[in-house]
């Protein structure tokens, strides 16, 4: 699947389809803001780096997480990666072990990242 071409229209020049979907986008943004405001914040006592964006896939989040993990480890930083594990059948927090789990267990991206993260 590819994103529709109208998603990448030049700024300030949205096409007809993008303009037609604007009200739906605003409703979605409001609902998301409301959902996020209801969640409790937490202080975890360590620095946290979030890697993500609005696009679901193919934008380089996993390679970025791996590269950042490797660089931080090289500097002696204790790194832990938390991933939602989309596509995995296991539930709850799972410490992913590349030799023990499969992509069906935890999702392909957490399994790949586990190969580079500390054991």
C-alpha positions in Angstrom: 0.0 0.0 0.0 1.1 3.5 -0.7 0.0 6.8 0.8 -2.3 8.8 -1.4 -0.5 11.4 -3.6 -2.6 14.2 -2.0 -0.8 13.7 1.3 2.3 15.1 -0.2 0.9 18.2 -2.0 3.0 21.3 -1.8 2.4 23.3 1.4 -0.3 25.9 1.1 -1.8 24.2 -2.0 -4.0 21.3 -0.8 -6.0 19.5 -3.5 -9.7 18.9 -3.5 -9.4 15.6 -1.6 -7.2 17.0 1.1 -9.6 20.0 1.6 -12.6 17.6 1.7 -10.9 15.5 4.5 -9.9 18.6 6.6 -13.0 18.5 8.9 -12.4 14.8 9.6 -8.8 15.6 10.3 -9.8 18.2 12.8 -12.2 15.9 14.6 -9.5 13.2 14.8 -7.0 15.7 16.2 -9.5 16.8 18.9 -10.3 13.3 19.9 -6.6 12.4 20.1 -5.8 15.5 22.2 -8.7 14.6 24.5 -7.5 11.0 24.9 -3.9 12.1 25.6 -5.1 14.7 28.2 -6.8 11.9 30.1 -3.7 9.8 30.5 -1.5 10.1 33.6 2.0 11.4 33.2 4.8 9.6 34.8 8.3 10.5 35.9 10.6 7.7 35.2 13.8 9.2 36.5 15.9 8.6 33.4 16.1 10.4 30.0 13.6 9.2 27.4 13.9 9.6 23.7 10.8 9.0 21.6 11.2 8.0 17.9 8.1 8.3 15.9 6.0 10.3 13.5 2.6 10.5 12.0 3.3 8.0 9.2 2.7 4.3 10.2 5.5 2.7 8.3 8.5 3.0 6.0 9.9 6.2 7.4 13.0 4.8 9.1 11.9 4.7 12.7 13.4 1.2 13.3 16.8 1.9 11.7 16.9 5.2 13.6 16.2 3.4 16.9 18.9 0.8 16.1 21.5 3.5 15.1 20.8 5.6 18.2 20.9 2.5 20.4 24.3 1.5 19.0 25.7 5.1 19.4 24.6 5.4 23.0 25.9 2.0 23.9 29.3 2.9 22.4 29.3 5.9 24.7 28.6 3.7 27.7 25.0 4.6 28.2 22.7 1.9 29.5 20.0 1.7 26.8 16.6 0.1 27.0 14.1 0.1 24.1 10.4 0.0 24.6 8.2 -0.9 21.6 4.6 -1.6 21.2 5.4 -4.7 19.3 2.7 -4.4 16.6 1.9 -7.8 15.2 3.0 -9.9 18.1 0.8 -12.4 19.9 2.3 -12.1 23.4 0.7 -9.6 25.7 2.0 -7.5 28.5 5.5 -6.3 29.0 7.9 -8.8 27.4 11.7 -8.6 27.5 12.4 -9.6 23.9 15.2 -12.0 23.4 16.2 -12.5 19.8 17.2 -16.2 20.2 14.0 -17.1 22.2 11.2 -15.1 20.6 9.9 -15.0 17.0 8.3 -12.2 15.0 5.0 -13.9 15.6 5.6 -13.6 19.3 6.7 -10.0 19.6 6.5 -8.4 16.2 9.3 -8.1 13.7 10.6 -4.7 14.7 11.1 -5.4 18.4 12.8 -8.6 17.4 15.2 -6.8 15.1 15.9 -4.1 17.7 16.6 -6.7 20.3 19.5 -7.9 18.2 21.2 -4.6 18.9 20.0 -3.7 22.4 21.6 -5.0 25.6 20.7 -8.4 26.8 
